[in-house]
Amino acid sequence: MDVDCIQFGLICINDGWLRLPTYVSSQQPIVNQLEYPPGDTFNITCDVSRFADLRSAGELLSISLLRQLSTQTSFENIASYEPKAEKKMTTNIPIQWQVFYAGGEGINNRNTIRLVVTVVDFQCADAGLYQCQIFIPAPSHQANTTPVNITAKIGITQKDIYMTPHKKIIGEDIHSSVNTVGVEITLTCSFTGPANLQALWRRKKAGHEENYPYANNIKNSKPVFSVISGCNTYDYTSELKCTLEEKDNGTLYICVVMEDNIERSRKMFTSVNAVQHRL
């Protein structure tokens, strides 16, 4: 699996570099946002040579990675490399994360010093602002890169539509059924994702697709809350019940998962064939 790369001062995207402006001040404008799914692995790289506004000469005392979680009001130092100190590396990171550091031993060390933090098994609780910081001893001052907002995105998992009674004909699509006119059928749609999802039922016949017109036939259960990979996730269930009429023959039923009025996923029951009961 390829590991993504976040380079402060630069951001590594598709083997190219997108330059971000550096900023030396107490003000912290956010110019970029990155999104990763829970469980993902990626690198955060602090490379002082990317600070475009630093002078070419002079010694650097340390390079650090700072983080501010959504529950915090200020940045905290989570990894710091001080090449000339007795203890070169200090960290305050999750145990599964990894740290690599190199360079910085010489007098003019700014072109070689490097700090890389590998985020392993990214969690929703890890989301927040991340920035690099360097400390220059003479004259004494520090400089920060512009913060990058790293957020967690819960994926949407949708199961196949389940139908009862389901009367499949041998050799036909598993998602098709032949039922007698007058029988009540139940189509169940279930999916998992973030808190703001909705189910939208649609139907299609003879190439024409439309929203299912009878809202009273649809029952949406209250989402069931759980925590997965530190993220709040919800299990959704939506049922469509209807009594088959002869005009329903050949109808295709579709369950669409909507997020903020945008379609994110869909599953369909290939067709429901309504036939007259034969003795």
C-alpha positions in Angstrom: 0.0 0.0 0.0 1.3 3.4 -0.9 1.8 5.8 1.9 0.6 9.4 1.4 2.9 12.2 2.2 2.2 15.5 3.9 5.1 17.8 3.6 4.8 21.0 5.6 5.9 23.9 3.5 5.0 21.6 0.7 2.3 18.9 0.3 3.1 15.8 -1.7 0.3 15.0 -4.1 0.5 12.4 -6.9 4.3 12.6 -7.1 4.1 16.4 -7.5 4.5 19.2 -5.0 1.9 21.8 -4.1 3.6 24.7 -2.3 2.0 26.1 0.9 3.0 29.5 2.2 5.0 29.5 5.4 3.9 31.9 8.2 5.9 33.3 11.1 3.5 34.9 13.5 1.1 34.2 16.3 -1.8 34.2 13.7 -2.4 30.8 12.1 -4.4 30.9 8.8 -5.4 27.5 7.5 -4.9 27.1 3.8 -5.4 23.4 3.3 -7.5 20.5 4.5 -6.8 16.8 4.1 -9.2 13.9 4.7 -8.3 10.4 5.6 -10.5 7.4 6.5 -10.1 5.8 9.9 -7.4 3.1 9.9 -5.4 4.8 7.2 -1.6 5.2 7.3 0.3 8.3 6.0 3.4 10.3 6.6 3.7 13.8 8.0 7.1 15.3 7.0 8.8 18.4 8.5 11.6 19.6 6.3 13.1 23.0 7.3 14.5 23.6 3.8 10.9 24.3 2.7 10.7 27.4 4.8 11.0 29.9 2.0 11.3 33.0 4.3 14.3 31.8 6.3 17.8 33.1 5.8 20.2 30.8 4.0 22.8 30.7 6.8 22.6 30.0 10.5 22.2 27.0 12.8 18.8 25.4 13.8 18.4 24.1 17.3 15.4 21.9 16.8 12.5 20.9 14.5 9.1 19.8 15.9 5.7 18.6 14.9 2.8 20.4 16.7 -0.8 19.3 16.9 -4.1 20.9 18.1 -7.0 18.5 18.5 -10.6 19.7 18.3 -10.8 19.3 22.1 -7.8 21.6 22.7 -7.4 25.3 22.6 -3.7 25.5 21.8 -1.0 23.5 20.0 1.1 20.8 21.8 4.5 19.4 20.8 4.1 15.8 19.8 7.5 15.1 18.3 10.7 17.1 18.5 14.2 16.4 17.1 17.1 18.3 18.6 20.2 16.9 16.9 22.8 18.3 19.3 21.0 17.4 22.5 21.9 14.3 24.6 18.4 13.1 24.1 17.8 13.8 20.4 14.2 12.7 20.1 11.2 13.4 22.4 7.7 12.3 21.4 4.1 12.3 22.7 2.4 10.2 20.1 0.2 7.1 20.0 2.3 3.9 20.5 1.7 2.6 17.0 2.9 5.7 15.3 6.5 5.8 14.0 9.1 8.6 14.0 12.1 9.0 11.7 14.7 11.8 12.0 17.9 12.6 10.2 20.5 15.4 9.6 21.1 18.5 11.5 24.5 17.7 13.0 26.6 20.4 11.2 26.8 24.1 11.9 24.8 25.1 8.8 22.3 22.3 9.3 19.1 23.6 8.0 19.4 21.9 4.6 19.8 18.4 6.2 17.5 18.3 9.2 14.3 16.3 8.7 11.5 14.9 10.9 9.0 12.3 9.6 6.1 11.0 11.7 4.2 8.0 10.2 0.6 8.0 11.4 -0.5 4.4 11.7 -4.1 3.4 12.1 -5.5 6.9 11.9 -8.4 7.5 14.3 -11.1 10.1 14.5 -9.6 11.2 17.7 -6.4 12.1 15.9 -8.1 14.7 13.7 -7.0 18.3 14.1 -4.5 21.0 13.1 -0.9 19.9 12.4 2.1 22.2 11.8 5.9 22.1 11.9 8.0 24.4 14.0 11.7 25.2 14.1 13.8 27.0 16.7 16.7 29.3 15.8 19.1 30.1 18.7 20.8 33.3 17.3 18.9 35.5 17.3 16.5 33.5 19.4 13.2 33.0 17.6 10.9 30.3 16.2 9.0 29.8 13.0 5.9 27.8 12.1 4.5 26.4 8.9 0.9 27.2 8.1 -1.4 24.6 9.9 -3.0 21.8 7.9 -6.4 20.6 9.0 -6.4 16.8 8.9 -9.9 15.4 9.3 -11.3 11.9 9.5 -14.0 10.7 7.0 -16.3 7.8 7.9 -17.0 5.7 4.8 -20.5 4.5 3.8 -21.1 0.8 3.6 -24.4 -0.3 2.0 -25.7 -3.9 2.0 -27.8 -5.4 -0.7 -31.5 -4.9 -0.5 -33.3 -7.8 1.2 -36.8 -8.8 0.1 -39.5 -10.9 1.7 -41.2 -12.9 0.4 -38.4 -13.5 -2.1 -39.3 -16.0 -4.8 -36.4 -16.3 -7.1 -36.7 -18.2 -10.4 -33.8 -20.7 -11.0 -31.4 -19.2 -13.5 -32.6 -15.6 -13.0 -30.8 -12.7 -11.2 -30.6 -13.3 -7.5 -32.0 -9.8 -7.0 -35.3 -10.6 -8.8 -38.5 -12.1 -7.6 -41.8 -13.3 -9.0 -44.7 -12.7 -6.6 -48.5 -13.0 -6.8 -50.6 -9.9 -7.3 -52.2 -8.9 -3.9 -49.2 -10.1 -1.8 -47.5 -7.6 0.5 -43.8 -7.5 0.0 -41.1 -5.9 2.2 -37.9 -4.4 0.9 -35.2 -3.7 3.5 -32.3 -1.4 2.9 -29.5 -1.2 5.5 -26.2 0.8 5.5 -23.6 2.2 7.9 -21.9 5.6 8.0 -21.8 9.1 9.6 -24.7 10.8 11.4 -26.2 12.8 8.5 -27.3 10.0 6.1 -30.8 9.4 4.7 -32.4 6.7 2.7 -34.3 7.7 -0.5 -36.4 5.0 -2.2 -36.8 5.2 -6.0 -38.4 2.9 -8.6 -37.8 2.4 -12.3 -39.9 0.8 -15.0 -39.6 0.9 -18.8 -36.5 3.1 -18.5 -38.2 5.8 -16.4 -36.8 6.4 -12.8 -38.7 8.4 -10.1 -38.9 8.8 -6.4 -41.2 6.3 -4.8 -44.4 8.2 -4.5 -46.1 6.7 -1.4 -44.3 8.0 1.7 -46.6 6.1 4.1 -45.2 2.8 2.8 -41.7 3.7 4.0 -40.5 3.3 7.5 -37.1 4.6 8.6 -35.7 3.2 11.9 -33.8 5.3 14.3 -30.0 5.0 13.6 -28.1 2.8 16.0 -25.0 4.4 17.4 -21.6 2.7 17.8 -18.0 3.7 18.0 -15.6 2.2 15.4 -11.9 3.2 15.2 -12.7 6.0 17.5 -15.3 7.4 15.2 -19.0 7.8 15.8 -20.8 5.6 13.3 -24.5 4.8 12.8 -26.4 1.8 11.4 -29.4 2.7 9.4 -32.4 0.6 8.3 -35.2 1.6 5.9 -38.2 -0.5 4.9 -40.5 -0.2 2.0 -43.8 -2.2 2.2 -46.3 -2.4 -0.5 -49.1 -4.7 -1.8 -48.4 -5.8 -5.3 -50.7 -4.7 -8.1 -50.6 -5.9 -11.7 -49.1 -2.5 -12.8 -46.1 -3.2 -10.6 -44.9 -6.0 -12.9 -41.3 -5.4 -14.0 -40.6 -2.6 -11.5 -37.1 -2.1 -10.3 -36.7 -0.8 -6.7 -33.7 1.3 -5.7 -32.4 2.4 -2.3 -30.3 5.5 -2.5 -28.1 6.7 0.4 -28.1 10.5 0.6 -25.6 12.7 2.4 -26.5 16.5 2.5 -28.8 16.0 -0.5 -26.0 14.3 -2.5 -26.2 10.7 -3.6 -23.4 8.6 -2.1 -24.4 5.0 -2.8 -27.2 3.0 -4.2 -28.4 -0.6 -4.3 -31.2 -2.0 -6.4 -33.5 -5.0 -6.5 -33.3 -5.9 -10.1 -37.0 -6.4 -10.7 -40.2 -7.5 -9.0 -42.6 -9.3 -11.3 -46.2 -9.3 -10.2 -48.3 -12.2 -11.7 -51.9 -13.3 -11.3 -52.4 -16.2 -9.0 -53.0 -19.4 -11.0 -54.8 -22.5 -9.6 
